[in-house]
Amino acid sequence: AQHAHSQEAHRRLESEVSVASVPRQKVRISRQRLLDSAVKVMNLYSSGNAVLEIEYVGEVGTGSGPTLEFYAQVSEHLRTSTPTLFRKNVPAGMLFPAPCDPQWLRAAADPAAQQILERFRLLGQIVAKCIIDNRLVDIQLHPAFWRS
């Protein structure tokens, strides 16, 4: 009798609980235009609820592997690109913003200033999307990034 009661309770619970599938947004990008593709993808999909999945043009595979590789490659490019975004020789290899004149950045008359602002925006979008999509990416941001 008790077994029948637990089976009935289980059936009622199954009818009350439904598992929603997580929407996914698959995007095909080119490795040759990685940074440009990253900017476009993040501008289009970073604020959406769908889990982002990356696929490379001319390659087989989609899902977490290529997606994590995408995030790692973009973050590495941002870390090492010119104009320089981060200070050199920060302890533990953490990323800390390189100093720039705030007025120079706000004016954005110099293409380098525009690039710096666009790349920091891209980095923020990538970190936010990784958090929303529950993805782990190896970007060692200095704790100052997390303070308001």
N, C-alpha and C positions, 0 to 999 in steps of 0.2 A: 504494500500500500504506500509506504514511504517512497519507494523507488518510482512508482507511478506518479506520485505527487511532485517529485523533483523533475521528472520528465515534463510534466504539464507546466510547471513553473518555467523551465528552460524554453519550452515552445512559446509561452507568452512573452518572455523576454526577447526572443528572436523576432517576434512579430512587432515589438515595440521599438527595437533598435535597428536602425539601418546604417550601413556603412557607405558613406559617400566616396565616390572615387575622386581623387585629386586631379584637377584639370592640368594638362601638360601643354606647354607651348614648345614645339620643335622648331629650331632655327638652323638653317644651313649657312655656314660662313666659309670664307676663303682664308687659308693660312697665310697667303701672301699679303692680305690686307687686314691683318688681325686687329690692329688698333682701330682702324676706320670701322670695321665690322662691329667691334665691341661698343663703340660710341653709338652706332645706329641701333644695335640690339638693346642696349641699356635704355636709350631714349624711348624706344617703343614698348619694351616689356618689363622694365625694372619695377614699375609701380603696380603691375598686375598681380592677380592672385595665382595665376597658373605657374606651375613649376617649370622653370626654363631648362630645356634640354638642347644641347649643341650637337650638331652633326657637321663634319667638315666636307666640303665639296670634293668629290672624287674619291672619298674614303668610305669604307663600310664601318658602321657602328654608330650608335647613338646611346643616350642614357647618361649615367653618372660618370663613366670613364672619360669620354670626350668632353663632357661638361666641366669636370674638375680640372682637366688638362687646360681647357680654355681659360678658366679663372686663374690658374697658376701662371700660364704664359702671359696673360694680360698684366697681372700684378708684377711679374718679373720685368716686363717691358716698362711699366710705369716706374719701377724702382731704379732702372738703369738708363732711362732715356734722357735725351737732351731736349729742352732745357731741364736741368737738374731739379727734381722735386724735393729730394731728401738730403739731409746732412750726411757727410761721410764720417766714418769712424765713431758711430754712436755705440755705446756699450751693448753687448749681447746681439749686435746686428739689428737692433730695432730701428724702425723707420720713424724719423723725426723730421718735420718739415724744414727745408732749407730756408734761411731768412730772405725775405723779399720786402721791398719798400711797399707798404700798403697803398700809398697814393699811386705808385706806378702800376700796381695790379688793378686798382679800381678804374684808372683811366683806360686801361686795356688798349692803348694806342699802339703799343709795340706788339708784334705778332707773338713774341716769346711770352709776354704777360697773358695773352689770350690762351696760348697753349697750356700754360701752367694752371690757369683757372679751369679750363676744360678737362685737364687730366686729373685734377683733384676732385672735380665733380664726378668723373668716371670712376675713380677709386671709391668714392662714397656710394655710388650706385651699386658697384660690385659687392662691396661689403654688406650693404643693406639687402641686396637680392640673395646673397649667400645665407644671411640670417633668416630671411623669410622662407627660403626654400630648404632650410635645415641642411645646408652644405658646409663642409669644413674646407677651408682654404688656408694655406700657409702664408699669411701676411702678418709679419711681426710688427704691429703698430705700437708705438711708444704709448704708455698709459695716458700721456697728455691728450691724445686723440679722443679718449673716452670721457674726459672731464668737460663739464660745461661752464 
